[in-house]
Amino acid sequence: MKNKSNLSLILSVISLVGVVILFVLYFMEPSNGKKGVPKAFESEAHRIAFFRTDSILHHYDFVKERADELAQKSRKYGEDLQRRQAEFENEAAYFQESVRNNALSEKSAQEIYQELMQKQQSILDLKDRYDMELASEEAQINFILFDSVSNLLKRYNKNLGYDYILGYNKNGNIFYTNDTFDITPEVIKELNKEYQTMKSKTTPPSGKK
């Protein structure tokens, strides 16, 4: 889906840190392991886990719902523009036919021509407005997505004690991962748990407003 593809850009920012981290590992001090923590990579100095950013886009309820809403709105706006454009083209064709048949006075032809040009410009202006609105909503989703993932990982890691949690996607800068260190299911579970809790607090009971 186009919208989800665009949304993945914000998560890819998280994965860019991976290569830099690999260069600084040697200079970091060791950290103590903790019991009951999912298995992670443990070098002499570090405990590292990763999550798959593309899985967040497919399985995080917030992203799925908002991306679907954005896609529906995009289709609605596209259909509206197509309808307006079709009406304009029909009117323009009728005008051209009338001019060829000398069915209009010069004054009337000039007035209709100006009206058609204004209508065409209004369609272009409306398209720009729709595009700006959709881009603004997508930017808002990106901001919330990045914020929710970042904050969740900070809270999640308080009890786990990883030194690094990397974002991984197949188009990023981490070229290989060992699935043993994959905490994606836990991250998605916690993200959806918090999102559904938030929704239950903000959604009024059935039948009430």
Steps between C-alpha positions, in 0.01 A plus 500: 500500500637841408419659834669225696800525272528868582453436868791257494734794433466624857579158643803463275653793689513276805694233312764745371660508844597133464819546298625781724442284806712219359796738477479623860438167672865441587520819705197434722512359853342163589153480648369234734249246370156459660292193569175446314603714206442376141822376345706772335839533340765526770849605401767556760350842561141508375152356492324568169158412357312613190148535367372494142366840401302363204311271739399804705336646190305180433401404854481817710127573529550877502687495169255257337196706601642838412651380172163350400324826590753698298462267202120532513524879514748497211260290290209728589696810398618331181145407402384856570773645279424251222131593510578873485750447219250294300238774539750760388602299194135450399434872530817584308406256222149649478650850485737403219215343305290814545784720378552282191127524421499878551231452766647766729560869467857618545412653838330184625790286378751717688292488819460120487868459423594704808261295713656179375850626578390593852343160548817327384708709739264424787550127436878545510472705820279234656749228406778697670284541811422129510867410453606736781236360734602140434870585537429676830309200635775262390760718672290489818481120481877484451558721803270295723648175368858604571406643840298196611769250392783700659318549830379140512857373455624724781236367739534145370875501554486613862433140604714338231827688514608491136784734411360540148172418328546533125237554234546262207353491152627326189565832324698645790864500603498178703563220252456196721316415820479192718133435576594384848536867593172610337262666749249614235206293636544648848525855362186460288313342790587789732426767236155353430430453870572867572310617191189299584513626859521856373208441261282355777556816705418740216212310331158565660288194592256376232193720478662794676665810359 
